[in-house]
Protein backbone atom coordinates (compact mmCIF):
# COMPACT_ATOMS: atom_id res chain seq x y z
CA UNK A 1 0.00 0.00 0.00
CA UNK A 2 1.81 3.14 -1.14
CA UNK A 3 0.00 5.54 1.21
CA UNK A 4 1.71 3.82 4.17
CA UNK A 5 5.14 4.67 2.82
CA UNK A 6 6.20 7.74 4.86
CA UNK A 7 9.18 8.55 2.69
CA UNK A 8 7.79 11.35 0.45
CA UNK A 9 5.21 12.62 2.96
CA UNK A 10 7.69 13.05 5.77
CA UNK A 11 9.85 15.26 3.57
CA UNK A 12 6.80 17.36 2.65
CA UNK A 13 5.86 17.66 6.32
CA UNK A 14 9.34 18.74 7.38
CA UNK A 15 9.71 21.18 4.50
CA UNK A 16 6.33 22.78 5.18
CA UNK A 17 7.17 23.22 8.88
CA UNK A 18 10.49 24.79 7.95
CA UNK A 19 8.66 27.26 5.75
CA UNK A 20 6.17 28.05 8.49
CA UNK A 21 8.80 28.45 11.19
CA UNK A 22 11.72 30.06 9.35
CA UNK A 23 10.36 31.97 6.36
CA UNK A 24 6.95 33.30 7.30
CA UNK A 25 7.49 34.85 10.79
CA UNK A 26 10.05 37.46 9.65
CA UNK A 27 7.75 38.43 6.78
CA UNK A 28 4.77 38.78 9.09
CA UNK A 29 6.70 40.69 11.74
CA UNK A 30 8.12 43.11 9.16
CA UNK A 31 4.62 44.12 8.10
CA UNK A 32 3.66 47.62 9.15
CA UNK A 33 0.24 49.15 9.12
CA UNK A 34 -0.11 52.25 6.89
CA UNK A 35 -2.35 54.09 9.34
CA UNK A 36 -0.57 53.43 12.61
CA UNK A 37 -2.27 55.50 15.32
CA UNK A 38 -0.11 58.29 16.68
CA UNK A 39 0.19 58.42 20.47
CA UNK A 40 -1.75 61.26 22.02
CA UNK A 41 -0.28 63.57 24.62
CA UNK A 42 0.05 62.01 28.04
CA UNK A 43 -0.83 65.26 29.82
CA UNK A 44 -4.00 64.82 31.89
CA UNK A 45 -6.60 67.52 31.83
CA UNK A 46 -7.85 68.77 35.18
CA UNK A 47 -11.45 67.83 35.71
CA UNK A 48 -13.54 70.75 36.98
CA UNK A 49 -15.84 70.02 39.86
CA UNK A 50 -19.54 70.75 39.51
CA UNK A 51 -20.70 73.90 41.25
CA UNK A 52 -24.41 73.24 40.86
CA UNK A 53 -26.64 74.05 43.78
CA UNK A 54 -28.19 70.91 45.22
CA UNK A 55 -31.85 71.68 46.01
Phi, psi and omega per residue, in radians:
X1 nan 1.995 -3.024
X2 -1.236 -0.412 -3.116
X3 -1.274 -0.221 3.078
X4 -1.551 -0.081 3.090
X5 -1.413 1.944 -3.065
X6 -1.435 0.023 -3.022
X7 -1.050 -0.976 -3.120
X8 -1.319 -0.551 -3.055
X9 -1.304 -0.546 3.099
X10 -1.159 -0.690 3.098
X11 -1.125 -0.694 3.106
X12 -1.137 -0.721 3.116
X13 -1.090 -0.835 -3.124
X14 -1.141 -0.738 -3.139
X15 -1.140 -0.690 3.138
X16 -1.183 -0.661 3.092
X17 -1.197 -0.610 3.063
X18 -1.116 -0.680 3.083
X19 -1.122 -0.801 -3.113
X20 -1.145 -0.597 -3.048
X21 -1.643 -0.434 -3.062
X22 -1.939 -0.517 -3.038
X23 -1.713 -0.813 -3.020
X24 -1.281 -0.712 -3.104
X25 -1.019 -0.749 3.078
X26 -1.101 -0.597 3.116
X27 -1.191 -0.689 3.136
X28 -1.239 -0.712 -3.107
X29 -1.258 -0.395 3.116
X30 -1.421 -0.148 -3.132
X31 -1.227 2.344 3.076
X32 -2.146 2.543 -3.131
X33 -1.436 2.390 -3.096
X34 -1.228 -0.474 -3.130
X35 -2.016 1.053 3.132
X36 -1.176 2.228 -3.085
X37 -1.191 2.344 3.126
X38 -1.394 2.454 3.123
X39 -1.200 2.392 3.111
X40 -1.408 2.975 3.138
X41 -1.174 2.534 -3.097
X42 -1.576 0.017 -3.135
X43 -1.247 2.238 3.141
X44 -1.520 2.441 3.068
X45 -1.513 2.516 -3.117
X46 -1.385 2.179 3.131
X47 -1.395 2.209 3.111
X48 -1.394 2.448 3.110
X49 -1.407 2.712 3.139
X50 -1.366 2.346 3.089
X51 -1.985 0.660 3.134
X52 -1.429 2.452 3.072
X53 -1.286 2.351 -3.138
X54 -1.681 1.870 -3.096
X55 -1.734 nan nan
